[in-house]
């Protein structure tokens, strides 16, 4: 039987249009052990996930194509997933039907021509990444060469530590993403002695440039009012950071100080059309030999993500009335780029034409934070 993961699926605010034909992190892959099945919502789709006996993970729509009963109610032996209702058995990675017990020797139906809905599923950075195609586009194979690469946080050496953080957000993915890239909320939402305070607000100037499916905050010296960045000064090397946003939902950050580095991949994934989940994967070799560094990073990182989560929960109270909102320059320009990029991708998918990037070249933005 399946293990259910609790997610926020009762948000009060409006939903939004979702972007398909891409990879999304469904859940931590460490949860997929033995023959245990796990269910979760992803992109308004109920999924059942598990791990085959050969170690390969899989993701299927949690619905038998025969009568619709959730496949997670059935049995998984490491090779096949058997429906509880009539015993139809499926190979989980492909979705191919292996057996229909009710068929007799007189029946001509070939069970192997029937497929339950299975999604390409790969393990990366401790997540089960699922490729979600446009509804109605037919079966997509994991080995399809046209699929984009599975996202992965950059690493700059074989020896590093890593950590994962997650939080459910009661808002649609658009609000989650523009909150993720918002440069002005830090001194207010993340007030702390170890991060920033309102008194530390000062004017900033950052340079941005278009990249495929997104934009980049060009390599720069990080903010002087952020305590974690100051700690890297002990290495006596120039500190630089680069931040990329890439559709549909990814924020990459890379910090370098000589041969020392920190990188992260943060995603905001729609569970349903009006709720989402933020996942953070971080890897680093800074302070590699410092005792308890992972536990320390986990403590402060969890606190940081919880501050965002509380703010989004509070924001959801206002969003449930669908108010008119505004975006201002320059601090809100990245949010405007996101909406323009999303619209360009939707138009490209609808017309079959190449996606037109809304940014025509490098841009310098200024704000106070």
Secondary structure as UniProt FT lines:
FT   STRAND          2..4
FT   STRAND          22..28
FT   HELIX           29..31
FT   TURN            34..35
FT   STRAND          37..42
FT   TURN            43..44
FT   STRAND          45..51
FT   TURN            53..54
FT   STRAND          57..61
FT   TURN            65..67
FT   HELIX           71..73
FT   STRAND          75..76
FT   STRAND          80..82
FT   TURN            84..86
FT   STRAND          89..91
FT   TURN            92..94
FT   STRAND          96..99
FT   TURN            101..102
FT   TURN            105..106
FT   HELIX           111..113
FT   STRAND          118..119
FT   STRAND          121..124
FT   TURN            125..126
FT   STRAND          127..132
FT   TURN            135..136
FT   TURN            142..143
FT   TURN            145..146
FT   STRAND          161..169
FT   HELIX           173..180
FT   HELIX           186..189
FT   TURN            193..194
FT   HELIX           198..200
FT   STRAND          203..211
FT   TURN            212..213
FT   STRAND          214..220
FT   TURN            224..225
FT   HELIX           227..231
FT   HELIX           232..235
FT   STRAND          239..246
FT   TURN            247..249
FT   STRAND          250..257
FT   TURN            258..259
FT   STRAND          260..272
FT   TURN            273..274
FT   STRAND          275..284
FT   TURN            286..289
FT   TURN            291..292
FT   HELIX           293..319
FT   TURN            320..321
FT   TURN            329..332
FT   HELIX           333..351
FT   STRAND          363..368
//
